[in-house]
Amino acid sequence: MALDVRIVTPRKVAWEGKADSVQAPGALGEFGVLPKHIPYLTTLVPGPVTVHTGEGKVRFTVGVGFAEAGPDRVTILTESCEAV
């Protein structure tokens, strides 16, 4: 089972795809999401986001925003996103 991941800025969808896991910088510290994760909503602080796909890692630097996770999806809404 894979996660459907979307990273969205005010201007565009910065990245969208399937992933095995996601790590992101939450307000209370870095958090990770795996398939079958419980519903989760948090604010984001500026920092690195790592998306683990079957083909390797995709890395981004994001600004402040929000992350919502569930059993089969992760949505990151952020003011900025740059590929690293």
C-alpha positions in Angstrom: 0.0 0.0 0.0 1.4 3.4 -1.0 0.7 6.9 0.1 -0.8 9.5 -2.3 1.3 12.6 -1.6 0.6 16.2 -2.7 2.7 19.2 -1.9 0.8 22.4 -2.7 1.8 26.0 -2.7 -0.4 29.0 -3.5 0.9 29.0 -7.1 1.0 25.4 -8.0 1.2 21.7 -7.1 4.9 21.4 -6.4 4.9 17.6 -6.3 2.4 14.8 -6.6 3.0 11.1 -6.6 3.1 7.8 -4.7 5.4 7.2 -1.7 6.3 4.6 0.8 6.8 7.2 3.6 7.1 11.0 4.2 9.2 13.0 6.7 8.4 16.6 7.5 9.1 19.4 10.0 6.1 19.8 12.3 5.7 22.5 14.9 6.4 20.0 17.7 9.3 18.3 15.8 10.0 16.2 12.8 7.3 13.6 12.1 7.0 10.6 9.7 4.0 9.1 7.9 3.7 5.5 6.8 0.8 3.8 5.2 -2.1 3.1 7.6 -1.2 6.2 9.6 -3.9 7.5 12.0 -5.5 10.8 10.9 -3.2 13.6 11.8 -3.1 17.4 11.3 -0.2 19.7 12.2 1.4 23.0 11.4 4.7 23.0 9.6 7.8 25.0 10.3 10.4 25.8 7.6 12.6 22.9 6.9 13.2 19.7 4.9 10.6 17.3 3.6 11.8 13.9 2.4 9.5 11.7 0.3 10.6 8.1 0.1 9.5 6.5 -3.2 10.2 3.1 -4.7 12.8 4.8 -6.8 14.6 6.7 -4.1 14.3 9.9 -2.1 12.8 13.2 -3.3 13.8 16.1 -1.1 12.3 19.6 -0.7 12.6 22.6 1.5 9.3 24.0 2.6 8.1 27.1 4.3 5.4 27.4 7.0 2.2 25.7 6.4 0.0 22.7 7.3 0.2 18.9 6.8 -2.7 16.5 6.9 -2.1 12.7 6.9 -4.3 9.7 6.8 -4.1 6.0 6.2 -3.4 6.4 2.5 -2.5 10.1 1.8 -0.4 13.0 2.9 -1.2 16.6 1.9 1.2 19.4 2.6 0.0 23.0 2.1 2.9 25.4 2.3 3.8 29.0 1.4 6.9 27.8 -0.5 8.5 24.6 -1.8 11.9 24.2 -3.5 13.4 20.9 -4.7 16.8 20.2 -3.2 
